[in-house]
Amino acid sequence: MKSLIKIVLVLSLFMGFYSCQPDDGTDVIPARPYADVYAEDILKIEEFLDTHYVTIDGNFNTVFTKIPDGGSQIPVSDMQELEFKEVDLHDITYKVYYLKLREGTGENPTRVDSTLVAYKGNTIYKGTVNGNTVYDQSVFEENVNPIWFSLDGVIRGWSAIIPEFKKGSYNSNPDGTISYSDFGVGVVFIPSGLAYFNSIRPGIQAYSNLVFNFKLYNLRRRDHDRDGILSMHEYGPNFDEDAIDTDGDERPDYIDVDDDADGVLTKTERSFTYLDGTETRTGYYPFNGALVDNPSTPYDDTKGIPSCSNDFTTATRLRRHLDPTCRN
């Protein structure tokens, strides 16, 4: 029965996740080798950065313009704000350039969180005009009002770079609107292998390199499998690698309701009982305990999920929901 419950819950989670993916009617052309395409893409992106300058208005909106012959404008490639991150995928180490126009002041999201962003997406592609090489820029989508995106449901180039920025702060206005400040702002240049590659989408050709100007307003920590442990704690220490799968059942822990396959739900394994006056109640250990105990609660808030031997403090302890030999 416990195994059946686990299967039903996991299927429900997968059905819920995939039913939310957009059906955008994309077309796909025969795929070329990723390595061959990336070799072309990185040359195009770096040439674009070498030959264009950017103007930034007071709202951090950006416009890229080709430097004219003899122009004195600073190319994007020489800007102090330009950084890059290496992303390993398809047996390739991709270089993803990005402009950190403002880092932000709040917390960083992770690849399994949701983010509230406004953005403009451009494609850049190489062509010729009157025998001269040019890079045309085409806006394929723009959202000036912030919308929520789950970072595990977007293209890899986006989910790799957004966590390098921080959310801002906000205030509610008397008219019901919300004002955001101190949010992260950037521009990312994404090779096609970390975008839509050989897919054709509205406004996007196959093998298009993408440029996104974005503003990271807010974030929400997610709990995909609803076991009471945030997905950011269950994914593993390195979000640039595959998620941890403790029991090897091809369901990463953050979407697995029984992480160690011992027949006991993870949520149950993080539970404990305590006395509230004369009444016995059920509580749930957080992944990590609070720094300070709350004196108004009848239990110790500094205790996170313990090991099977009730070790609450060792940072490297094997928490009991990951230990198949452990029983409450």
C-alpha positions in Angstrom: 0.0 0.0 0.0 2.8 2.4 0.9 4.5 1.7 -2.5 1.2 2.3 -4.3 0.8 5.7 -2.4 4.2 6.7 -3.5 3.6 5.8 -7.2 0.3 7.7 -7.2 1.8 10.8 -5.7 4.8 10.8 -8.0 2.6 10.4 -11.1 0.5 13.3 -9.9 3.5 15.5 -9.5 4.8 14.6 -13.0 1.4 15.1 -14.6 1.0 18.4 -12.9 4.4 19.6 -14.0 4.2 18.6 -17.6 0.6 19.8 -18.0 1.8 23.3 -17.3 4.3 23.4 -20.1 3.3 25.6 -23.1 2.2 24.0 -26.3 3.7 26.5 -28.7 3.6 24.4 -31.8 7.4 24.5 -32.5 8.9 23.1 -35.6 12.1 21.2 -35.6 14.6 20.8 -38.4 17.2 18.0 -38.6 19.8 18.6 -35.8 23.4 19.3 -36.6 26.2 18.3 -34.2 26.2 20.5 -31.1 29.9 21.0 -31.2 29.9 22.3 -34.7 27.0 24.7 -34.0 28.6 26.0 -30.8 31.9 26.7 -32.7 30.0 29.0 -35.0 27.8 30.4 -32.2 30.6 31.6 -30.0 32.4 33.3 -32.8 29.2 35.2 -33.7 28.5 36.2 -30.1 32.1 37.3 -29.5 32.1 39.3 -32.8 28.8 40.9 -31.8 30.3 41.9 -28.4 33.4 43.3 -30.2 31.5 45.3 -32.7 28.6 46.7 -30.7 28.1 49.2 -27.9 25.2 49.4 -25.6 23.2 52.4 -24.4 21.4 52.1 -21.0 18.5 54.4 -20.0 17.5 55.3 -16.4 15.3 52.2 -16.2 18.1 49.9 -17.3 16.6 49.3 -20.7 19.3 48.5 -23.3 19.9 49.1 -27.0 22.8 47.6 -28.8 24.2 49.5 -31.8 27.0 48.7 -34.2 30.1 50.8 -33.7 30.6 52.9 -36.9 33.9 53.0 -38.7 36.2 55.2 -36.7 33.7 55.3 -33.8 35.0 55.8 -30.2 32.2 54.0 -28.4 33.3 51.3 -25.9 32.5 47.8 -27.3 30.5 45.5 -25.0 33.5 43.2 -24.9 35.5 45.9 -23.1 32.9 46.7 -20.5 33.8 46.1 -16.8 30.2 44.7 -16.3 30.8 41.9 -18.8 31.3 38.5 -17.2 30.9 34.9 -18.3 30.0 31.6 -16.9 30.9 28.1 -18.1 28.1 25.6 -18.5 28.8 21.9 -19.2 26.2 20.3 -21.5 26.2 18.1 -24.6 29.8 17.2 -23.8 30.7 20.8 -24.4 31.8 23.6 -22.1 29.7 26.5 -23.2 30.8 30.1 -22.4 27.8 32.2 -21.5 28.5 36.0 -21.5 26.4 38.3 -19.4 26.3 41.9 -18.3 25.8 42.4 -14.6 24.4 45.9 -14.7 23.2 45.6 -11.1 23.5 42.6 -8.9 20.6 43.3 -6.6 20.5 43.3 -2.8 18.3 40.4 -1.8 18.7 36.6 -2.1 19.8 34.7 -5.1 17.4 32.2 -6.7 18.4 28.7 -7.5 17.6 26.6 -10.6 14.6 25.1 -8.8 13.0 28.3 -7.7 10.4 30.6 -9.4 11.4 34.1 -10.3 9.4 37.3 -11.0 11.1 39.0 -14.0 10.5 41.5 -16.7 12.5 40.9 -19.9 13.0 41.6 -23.6 14.3 38.8 -25.8 16.2 39.5 -29.1 17.8 37.1 -31.6 21.0 38.0 -33.3 22.0 36.5 -36.6 24.8 37.2 -39.1 24.1 38.5 -42.6 25.4 40.9 -45.2 24.2 44.3 -46.4 25.9 45.8 -49.4 28.7 43.3 -49.0 29.3 44.3 -45.3 28.9 41.8 -42.5 26.2 42.9 -40.0 24.3 41.4 -37.2 20.5 41.9 -37.4 18.6 42.1 -34.1 15.0 41.1 -33.9 12.8 41.4 -30.8 10.8 38.1 -30.5 9.2 38.7 -27.2 8.9 41.5 -24.6 7.3 41.6 -21.2 7.6 45.0 -19.5 5.4 43.9 -16.7 6.9 41.2 -14.4 5.8 37.6 -14.8 6.7 34.4 -12.9 9.0 31.8 -14.4 10.0 28.5 -12.9 13.7 28.2 -13.6 13.5 24.5 -14.0 11.1 25.0 -16.9 13.1 27.5 -19.0 16.0 27.3 -21.4 19.3 26.2 -19.9 21.1 29.5 -20.7 18.5 31.4 -18.7 18.5 29.1 -15.7 22.3 29.2 -15.6 22.6 33.0 -15.4 19.5 34.3 -13.5 20.9 32.7 -10.2 24.0 34.9 -10.5 21.7 37.9 -9.7 19.6 38.8 -6.6 16.1 39.8 -6.1 15.2 43.3 -4.9 12.7 44.8 -2.4 9.2 46.1 -2.9 6.6 48.3 -1.4 2.8 48.2 -1.8 1.3 51.5 -2.9 -2.0 53.0 -1.8 -3.4 52.5 -5.3 -2.8 48.7 -5.1 0.3 48.7 -7.3 3.7 47.5 -6.2 7.0 49.3 -6.5 10.2 47.4 -6.8 13.7 48.7 -6.1 17.3 47.4 -5.8 16.6 44.4 -8.0 19.1 42.6 -10.1 19.4 43.7 -13.8 21.4 42.1 -16.5 21.8 41.0 -20.1 22.7 37.5 -21.1 24.0 36.3 -24.5 22.9 32.7 -25.0 24.3 30.2 -27.6 21.7 28.3 -29.5 22.7 25.0 -27.8 21.6 26.4 -24.5 18.4 27.9 -26.1 16.2 26.4 -28.7 18.9 24.9 -30.9 17.3 23.4 -34.1 13.7 24.4 -33.1 11.8 27.1 -35.0 9.6 29.2 -32.8 7.6 32.4 -33.5 10.2 35.1 -34.3 13.1 32.7 -33.7 15.0 30.9 -36.5 16.7 27.6 -35.9 20.2 27.9 -34.3 19.5 31.4 -33.1 21.7 33.0 -30.5 19.5 34.9 -28.0 20.0 38.1 -26.0 17.8 38.7 -23.0 17.7 42.0 -21.0 16.1 41.1 -17.7 15.1 42.5 -14.3 14.9 40.1 -11.4 12.2 41.5 -9.0 11.4 38.7 -6.7 11.7 34.9 -6.1 9.7 32.1 -4.5 11.4 29.0 -3.0 9.7 25.9 -4.3 8.9 22.5 -2.8 8.2 20.3 -5.9 7.2 17.1 -4.1 5.4 18.9 -1.2 7.4 17.0 1.5 8.1 20.2 3.5 11.7 20.4 2.4 12.5 23.1 -0.1 13.7 21.9 -3.5 16.8 24.0 -3.1 17.9 21.8 -0.2 17.1 18.5 -2.0 18.7 19.3 -5.3 22.3 19.0 -4.1 25.2 21.4 -3.4 25.9 22.1 -7.1 23.1 23.4 -9.3 25.3 23.2 -12.4 25.3 19.4 -12.0 22.5 16.9 -12.1 20.2 16.7 -9.1 20.9 14.2 -6.4 18.9 10.9 -6.6 19.5 9.1 -3.3 17.8 5.9 -4.1 18.8 5.7 -7.8 15.2 5.4 -9.0 15.7 8.1 -11.7 13.5 10.5 -9.8 15.7 13.2 -8.2 15.1 13.8 -4.5 13.3 17.1 -5.1 10.5 15.4 -7.0 10.6 12.1 -5.0 8.1 11.7 -2.1 10.3 8.8 -0.7 13.9 9.8 -1.2 15.5 6.6 0.2 12.9 4.1 -1.1 12.3 2.6 2.3 8.5 2.7 2.0 8.1 5.6 4.3 7.2 9.0 2.9 9.9 11.7 3.4 7.3 14.0 5.0 6.6 11.3 7.6 10.3 10.7 8.3 10.8 14.4 9.2 7.9 14.4 11.7 8.1 14.2 15.5 5.6 14.4 18.3 5.6 16.9 21.2 3.4 17.8 24.1 1.4 21.0 23.9 0.2 21.2 27.4 -1.5 17.9 27.9 -2.1 17.2 24.2 0.2 15.3 22.0 0.8 16.9 18.6 2.8 16.3 15.5 5.5 18.6 14.4 7.9 18.6 11.4 11.6 19.3 11.5 12.8 21.8 8.9 15.8 20.9 6.8 18.0 23.2 8.9 17.0 24.4 12.3 16.6 28.1 13.2 19.5 30.0 14.5 17.5 31.0 17.6 14.9 29.0 19.5 11.5 30.6 19.6 10.4 30.6 23.3 6.7 30.6 22.3 6.9 27.1 20.8 6.9 24.0 23.0 9.8 22.4 21.1 13.4 23.4 20.1 13.3 25.4 16.9 17.1 25.1 16.4 16.7 21.4 15.5 16.7 20.5 11.9 16.1 17.0 10.5 18.3 14.7 12.6 20.3 11.6 11.7 19.1 8.2 12.7 21.2 8.6 15.8 19.6 11.9 16.6 22.5 14.0 15.6 21.0 17.5 15.1 24.1 19.6 14.6 26.7 18.0 12.4 26.5 19.8 9.0 27.5 16.6 7.1 25.1 14.3 8.9 23.0 11.8 6.9 19.5 13.1 7.7 17.2 10.2 8.5 14.9 10.7 5.5 17.9 9.8 3.3 18.9 6.7 5.4 16.9 3.6 4.3 18.0 1.7 7.5 16.5 4.4 9.7 13.1 3.9 11.3 11.2 6.4 13.4 
